């Protein structure tokens, strides 16, 4: 009997366009990055994701969403935690060219947990 992999919970603040693409994937994958987006940034805590979705995505996109998803913890060890400001401003930096592989290590589905307008 094989046990499921240990997972890590990640959050992603997103706007309506990216969220629509996630929905089109069946809530299982993040869309490819645009040329001006060389890095995919999931964050490590819900509060940080809320602040970005509420304070940045709403202002720029008219709406902001916080998503939550699980990723195989062993796979994530290749991405060191980046402190992007204060002690709780933590994120992973996934190069755009590795996003397909990252998506293959999502366990379950991506879910929307907060919505701001």
VONU-392422 format. One record per residue (C-alpha): residue number from 1; residue in one letter; chain; x, y, z. Coordinates in Angstrom, 3 decimals. Example, Ala and Ser with C-alpha at 12.3 -4.5 7.8 and 13.67 -1.06 7.14 Angstrom:
BEGIN
<segu><num>1</num><residuo>a</residuo><cadena>A</cadena><X>12.300</X><Y>-4.500</Y><Z>7.800</Z></segu>
<segu><num>2</num><residuo>s</residuo><cadena>A</cadena><X>13.670</X><Y>-1.060</Y><Z>7.140</Z></segu>
//
This chain:
BEGIN
<segu><num>1</num><residuo>x</residuo><cadena>A</cadena><X>0.000</X><Y>0.000</Y><Z>0.000</Z></segu>
<segu><num>2</num><residuo>x</residuo><cadena>A</cadena><X>1.467</X><Y>3.342</Y><Z>-1.044</Z></segu>
<segu><num>3</num><residuo>x</residuo><cadena>A</cadena><X>0.786</X><Y>6.351</Y><Z>1.124</Z></segu>
<segu><num>4</num><residuo>x</residuo><cadena>A</cadena><X>-0.087</X><Y>9.636</Y><Z>-0.563</Z></segu>
<segu><num>5</num><residuo>x</residuo><cadena>A</cadena><X>2.753</X><Y>12.152</Y><Z>-0.579</Z></segu>
<segu><num>6</num><residuo>x</residuo><cadena>A</cadena><X>3.084</X><Y>14.671</Y><Z>2.223</Z></segu>
<segu><num>7</num><residuo>x</residuo><cadena>A</cadena><X>1.814</X><Y>17.996</Y><Z>0.971</Z></segu>
<segu><num>8</num><residuo>x</residuo><cadena>A</cadena><X>2.411</X><Y>21.662</Y><Z>1.649</Z></segu>
<segu><num>9</num><residuo>x</residuo><cadena>A</cadena><X>-0.408</X><Y>24.191</Y><Z>1.477</Z></segu>
<segu><num>10</num><residuo>x</residuo><cadena>A</cadena><X>0.291</X><Y>27.158</Y><Z>-0.773</Z></segu>
<segu><num>11</num><residuo>x</residuo><cadena>A</cadena><X>-1.798</X><Y>30.209</Y><Z>-1.622</Z></segu>
<segu><num>12</num><residuo>x</residuo><cadena>A</cadena><X>-1.918</X><Y>32.295</Y><Z>-4.771</Z></segu>
<segu><num>13</num><residuo>x</residuo><cadena>A</cadena><X>-3.483</X><Y>35.742</Y><Z>-5.048</Z></segu>
<segu><num>14</num><residuo>x</residuo><cadena>A</cadena><X>-4.839</X><Y>36.147</Y><Z>-8.548</Z></segu>
<segu><num>15</num><residuo>x</residuo><cadena>A</cadena><X>-6.986</X><Y>38.289</Y><Z>-10.770</Z></segu>
<segu><num>16</num><residuo>x</residuo><cadena>A</cadena><X>-10.020</X><Y>37.273</Y><Z>-12.817</Z></segu>
<segu><num>17</num><residuo>x</residuo><cadena>A</cadena><X>-8.142</X><Y>36.481</Y><Z>-16.056</Z></segu>
<segu><num>18</num><residuo>x</residuo><cadena>A</cadena><X>-5.733</X><Y>34.017</Y><Z>-14.442</Z></segu>
<segu><num>19</num><residuo>x</residuo><cadena>A</cadena><X>-8.542</X><Y>32.525</Y><Z>-12.366</Z></segu>
<segu><num>20</num><residuo>x</residuo><cadena>A</cadena><X>-10.592</X><Y>31.860</Y><Z>-15.510</Z></segu>
<segu><num>21</num><residuo>x</residuo><cadena>A</cadena><X>-7.626</X><Y>29.955</Y><Z>-16.989</Z></segu>
<segu><num>22</num><residuo>x</residuo><cadena>A</cadena><X>-7.296</X><Y>27.899</Y><Z>-13.804</Z></segu>
<segu><num>23</num><residuo>x</residuo><cadena>A</cadena><X>-10.997</X><Y>27.075</Y><Z>-14.028</Z></segu>
<segu><num>24</num><residuo>x</residuo><cadena>A</cadena><X>-10.531</X><Y>25.996</Y><Z>-17.667</Z></segu>
<segu><num>25</num><residuo>x</residuo><cadena>A</cadena><X>-7.844</X><Y>23.548</Y><Z>-16.464</Z></segu>
<segu><num>26</num><residuo>x</residuo><cadena>A</cadena><X>-10.431</X><Y>21.865</Y><Z>-14.248</Z></segu>
<segu><num>27</num><residuo>x</residuo><cadena>A</cadena><X>-8.921</X><Y>23.628</Y><Z>-11.219</Z></segu>
<segu><num>28</num><residuo>x</residuo><cadena>A</cadena><X>-5.768</X><Y>21.522</Y><Z>-11.568</Z></segu>
<segu><num>29</num><residuo>x</residuo><cadena>A</cadena><X>-3.089</X><Y>23.778</Y><Z>-13.089</Z></segu>
<segu><num>30</num><residuo>x</residuo><cadena>A</cadena><X>-1.700</X><Y>27.279</Y><Z>-13.313</Z></segu>
<segu><num>31</num><residuo>x</residuo><cadena>A</cadena><X>-1.529</X><Y>28.784</Y><Z>-16.794</Z></segu>
<segu><num>32</num><residuo>x</residuo><cadena>A</cadena><X>1.788</X><Y>29.430</Y><Z>-18.555</Z></segu>
<segu><num>33</num><residuo>x</residuo><cadena>A</cadena><X>3.465</X><Y>32.693</Y><Z>-17.665</Z></segu>
<segu><num>34</num><residuo>x</residuo><cadena>A</cadena><X>3.388</X><Y>35.607</Y><Z>-20.077</Z></segu>
<segu><num>35</num><residuo>x</residuo><cadena>A</cadena><X>6.745</X><Y>36.708</Y><Z>-21.555</Z></segu>
<segu><num>36</num><residuo>x</residuo><cadena>A</cadena><X>6.980</X><Y>39.504</Y><Z>-18.983</Z></segu>
<segu><num>37</num><residuo>x</residuo><cadena>A</cadena><X>6.360</X><Y>37.006</Y><Z>-16.143</Z></segu>
<segu><num>38</num><residuo>x</residuo><cadena>A</cadena><X>9.505</X><Y>34.868</Y><Z>-15.798</Z></segu>
<segu><num>39</num><residuo>x</residuo><cadena>A</cadena><X>8.565</X><Y>33.635</Y><Z>-12.320</Z></segu>
<segu><num>40</num><residuo>x</residuo><cadena>A</cadena><X>5.439</X><Y>32.063</Y><Z>-10.795</Z></segu>
<segu><num>41</num><residuo>x</residuo><cadena>A</cadena><X>5.017</X><Y>33.211</Y><Z>-7.179</Z></segu>
<segu><num>42</num><residuo>x</residuo><cadena>A</cadena><X>2.901</X><Y>31.057</Y><Z>-4.866</Z></segu>
<segu><num>43</num><residuo>x</residuo><cadena>A</cadena><X>2.943</X><Y>32.345</Y><Z>-1.282</Z></segu>
<segu><num>44</num><residuo>x</residuo><cadena>A</cadena><X>3.297</X><Y>30.498</Y><Z>2.007</Z></segu>
<segu><num>45</num><residuo>x</residuo><cadena>A</cadena><X>0.622</X><Y>32.130</Y><Z>4.103</Z></segu>
<segu><num>46</num><residuo>x</residuo><cadena>A</cadena><X>-2.974</X><Y>33.097</Y><Z>3.672</Z></segu>
<segu><num>47</num><residuo>x</residuo><cadena>A</cadena><X>-2.672</X><Y>36.580</Y><Z>5.208</Z></segu>
<segu><num>48</num><residuo>x</residuo><cadena>A</cadena><X>-0.040</X><Y>37.647</Y><Z>2.681</Z></segu>
<segu><num>49</num><residuo>x</residuo><cadena>A</cadena><X>-2.178</X><Y>36.296</Y><Z>-0.181</Z></segu>
<segu><num>50</num><residuo>x</residuo><cadena>A</cadena><X>-5.219</X><Y>38.192</Y><Z>1.126</Z></segu>
<segu><num>51</num><residuo>x</residuo><cadena>A</cadena><X>-3.285</X><Y>41.457</Y><Z>1.274</Z></segu>
<segu><num>52</num><residuo>x</residuo><cadena>A</cadena><X>-2.109</X><Y>41.094</Y><Z>-2.345</Z></segu>
<segu><num>53</num><residuo>x</residuo><cadena>A</cadena><X>-5.531</X><Y>40.056</Y><Z>-3.694</Z></segu>
<segu><num>54</num><residuo>x</residuo><cadena>A</cadena><X>-7.385</X><Y>42.784</Y><Z>-1.795</Z></segu>
<segu><num>55</num><residuo>x</residuo><cadena>A</cadena><X>-4.889</X><Y>45.644</Y><Z>-2.125</Z></segu>
<segu><num>56</num><residuo>x</residuo><cadena>A</cadena><X>-3.286</X><Y>44.989</Y><Z>-5.520</Z></segu>
<segu><num>57</num><residuo>x</residuo><cadena>A</cadena><X>-5.491</X><Y>42.735</Y><Z>-7.668</Z></segu>
<segu><num>58</num><residuo>x</residuo><cadena>A</cadena><X>-8.693</X><Y>44.671</Y><Z>-6.925</Z></segu>
<segu><num>59</num><residuo>x</residuo><cadena>A</cadena><X>-6.994</X><Y>47.958</Y><Z>-7.804</Z></segu>
<segu><num>60</num><residuo>x</residuo><cadena>A</cadena><X>-5.462</X><Y>46.640</Y><Z>-11.053</Z></segu>
<segu><num>61</num><residuo>x</residuo><cadena>A</cadena><X>-7.975</X><Y>44.003</Y><Z>-12.167</Z></segu>
<segu><num>62</num><residuo>x</residuo><cadena>A</cadena><X>-11.270</X><Y>45.025</Y><Z>-10.546</Z></segu>
<segu><num>63</num><residuo>x</residuo><cadena>A</cadena><X>-11.345</X><Y>41.830</Y><Z>-8.465</Z></segu>
<segu><num>64</num><residuo>x</residuo><cadena>A</cadena><X>-8.943</X><Y>39.733</Y><Z>-6.451</Z></segu>
<segu><num>65</num><residuo>x</residuo><cadena>A</cadena><X>-9.101</X><Y>36.105</Y><Z>-5.446</Z></segu>
<segu><num>66</num><residuo>x</residuo><cadena>A</cadena><X>-7.117</X><Y>34.000</Y><Z>-2.999</Z></segu>
<segu><num>67</num><residuo>x</residuo><cadena>A</cadena><X>-6.648</X><Y>30.401</Y><Z>-3.996</Z></segu>
<segu><num>68</num><residuo>x</residuo><cadena>A</cadena><X>-5.382</X><Y>27.527</Y><Z>-1.870</Z></segu>
<segu><num>69</num><residuo>x</residuo><cadena>A</cadena><X>-3.788</X><Y>24.344</Y><Z>-3.142</Z></segu>
<segu><num>70</num><residuo>x</residuo><cadena>A</cadena><X>-1.581</X><Y>21.461</Y><Z>-2.060</Z></segu>
<segu><num>71</num><residuo>x</residuo><cadena>A</cadena><X>1.762</X><Y>20.513</Y><Z>-3.585</Z></segu>
<segu><num>72</num><residuo>x</residuo><cadena>A</cadena><X>3.969</X><Y>17.473</Y><Z>-2.965</Z></segu>
<segu><num>73</num><residuo>x</residuo><cadena>A</cadena><X>6.295</X><Y>18.670</Y><Z>-0.167</Z></segu>
<segu><num>74</num><residuo>x</residuo><cadena>A</cadena><X>9.313</X><Y>16.711</Y><Z>-1.369</Z></segu>
<segu><num>75</num><residuo>x</residuo><cadena>A</cadena><X>9.069</X><Y>18.308</Y><Z>-4.804</Z></segu>
<segu><num>76</num><residuo>x</residuo><cadena>A</cadena><X>8.937</X><Y>21.800</Y><Z>-3.254</Z></segu>
<segu><num>77</num><residuo>x</residuo><cadena>A</cadena><X>12.339</X><Y>21.388</Y><Z>-1.601</Z></segu>
<segu><num>78</num><residuo>x</residuo><cadena>A</cadena><X>13.931</X><Y>22.490</Y><Z>-4.903</Z></segu>
<segu><num>79</num><residuo>x</residuo><cadena>A</cadena><X>12.523</X><Y>26.003</Y><Z>-4.341</Z></segu>
<segu><num>80</num><residuo>x</residuo><cadena>A</cadena><X>14.043</X><Y>27.828</Y><Z>-1.366</Z></segu>
<segu><num>81</num><residuo>x</residuo><cadena>A</cadena><X>11.629</X><Y>30.017</Y><Z>0.571</Z></segu>
<segu><num>82</num><residuo>x</residuo><cadena>A</cadena><X>12.130</X><Y>33.657</Y><Z>-0.395</Z></segu>
<segu><num>83</num><residuo>x</residuo><cadena>A</cadena><X>11.482</X><Y>36.425</Y><Z>2.119</Z></segu>
<segu><num>84</num><residuo>x</residuo><cadena>A</cadena><X>10.072</X><Y>39.252</Y><Z>-0.004</Z></segu>
<segu><num>85</num><residuo>x</residuo><cadena>A</cadena><X>9.745</X><Y>41.818</Y><Z>2.758</Z></segu>
<segu><num>86</num><residuo>x</residuo><cadena>A</cadena><X>8.730</X><Y>41.300</Y><Z>6.378</Z></segu>
<segu><num>87</num><residuo>x</residuo><cadena>A</cadena><X>9.034</X><Y>38.038</Y><Z>8.291</Z></segu>
<segu><num>88</num><residuo>x</residuo><cadena>A</cadena><X>5.659</X><Y>36.779</Y><Z>7.059</Z></segu>
<segu><num>89</num><residuo>x</residuo><cadena>A</cadena><X>6.097</X><Y>37.845</Y><Z>3.415</Z></segu>
<segu><num>90</num><residuo>x</residuo><cadena>A</cadena><X>7.216</X><Y>34.448</Y><Z>2.188</Z></segu>
<segu><num>91</num><residuo>x</residuo><cadena>A</cadena><X>6.939</X><Y>33.030</Y><Z>-1.305</Z></segu>
<segu><num>92</num><residuo>x</residuo><cadena>A</cadena><X>8.414</X><Y>30.463</Y><Z>-3.645</Z></segu>
<segu><num>93</num><residuo>x</residuo><cadena>A</cadena><X>9.958</X><Y>31.499</Y><Z>-6.937</Z></segu>
<segu><num>94</num><residuo>x</residuo><cadena>A</cadena><X>9.152</X><Y>28.928</Y><Z>-9.616</Z></segu>
<segu><num>95</num><residuo>x</residuo><cadena>A</cadena><X>10.812</X><Y>29.686</Y><Z>-12.982</Z></segu>
<segu><num>96</num><residuo>x</residuo><cadena>A</cadena><X>8.240</X><Y>29.898</Y><Z>-15.774</Z></segu>
<segu><num>97</num><residuo>x</residuo><cadena>A</cadena><X>9.896</X><Y>27.053</Y><Z>-17.665</Z></segu>
<segu><num>98</num><residuo>x</residuo><cadena>A</cadena><X>9.304</X><Y>24.736</Y><Z>-14.651</Z></segu>
<segu><num>99</num><residuo>x</residuo><cadena>A</cadena><X>5.602</X><Y>25.551</Y><Z>-14.225</Z></segu>
<segu><num>100</num><residuo>x</residuo><cadena>A</cadena><X>4.360</X><Y>22.474</Y><Z>-16.139</Z></segu>
<segu><num>101</num><residuo>x</residuo><cadena>A</cadena><X>6.345</X><Y>20.222</Y><Z>-13.814</Z></segu>
<segu><num>102</num><residuo>x</residuo><cadena>A</cadena><X>5.169</X><Y>22.220</Y><Z>-10.792</Z></segu>
<segu><num>103</num><residuo>x</residuo><cadena>A</cadena><X>1.555</X><Y>21.716</Y><Z>-11.949</Z></segu>
<segu><num>104</num><residuo>x</residuo><cadena>A</cadena><X>2.106</X><Y>17.946</Y><Z>-12.155</Z></segu>
<segu><num>105</num><residuo>x</residuo><cadena>A</cadena><X>2.936</X><Y>17.979</Y><Z>-8.427</Z></segu>
<segu><num>106</num><residuo>x</residuo><cadena>A</cadena><X>-0.287</X><Y>19.708</Y><Z>-7.359</Z></segu>
<segu><num>107</num><residuo>x</residuo><cadena>A</cadena><X>-2.264</X><Y>17.263</Y><Z>-5.233</Z></segu>
<segu><num>108</num><residuo>x</residuo><cadena>A</cadena><X>-6.021</X><Y>17.657</Y><Z>-5.599</Z></segu>
<segu><num>109</num><residuo>x</residuo><cadena>A</cadena><X>-7.565</X><Y>20.835</Y><Z>-6.948</Z></segu>
<segu><num>110</num><residuo>x</residuo><cadena>A</cadena><X>-6.996</X><Y>24.562</Y><Z>-6.673</Z></segu>
<segu><num>111</num><residuo>x</residuo><cadena>A</cadena><X>-9.784</X><Y>26.204</Y><Z>-4.689</Z></segu>
<segu><num>112</num><residuo>x</residuo><cadena>A</cadena><X>-10.899</X><Y>29.802</Y><Z>-4.244</Z></segu>
<segu><num>113</num><residuo>x</residuo><cadena>A</cadena><X>-11.033</X><Y>30.681</Y><Z>-0.547</Z></segu>
<segu><num>114</num><residuo>x</residuo><cadena>A</cadena><X>-11.502</X><Y>34.499</Y><Z>-0.664</Z></segu>
<segu><num>115</num><residuo>x</residuo><cadena>A</cadena><X>-12.909</X><Y>36.963</Y><Z>-3.174</Z></segu>
<segu><num>116</num><residuo>x</residuo><cadena>A</cadena><X>-12.588</X><Y>40.762</Y><Z>-3.155</Z></segu>
<segu><num>117</num><residuo>x</residuo><cadena>A</cadena><X>-14.244</X><Y>43.425</Y><Z>-5.334</Z></segu>
//
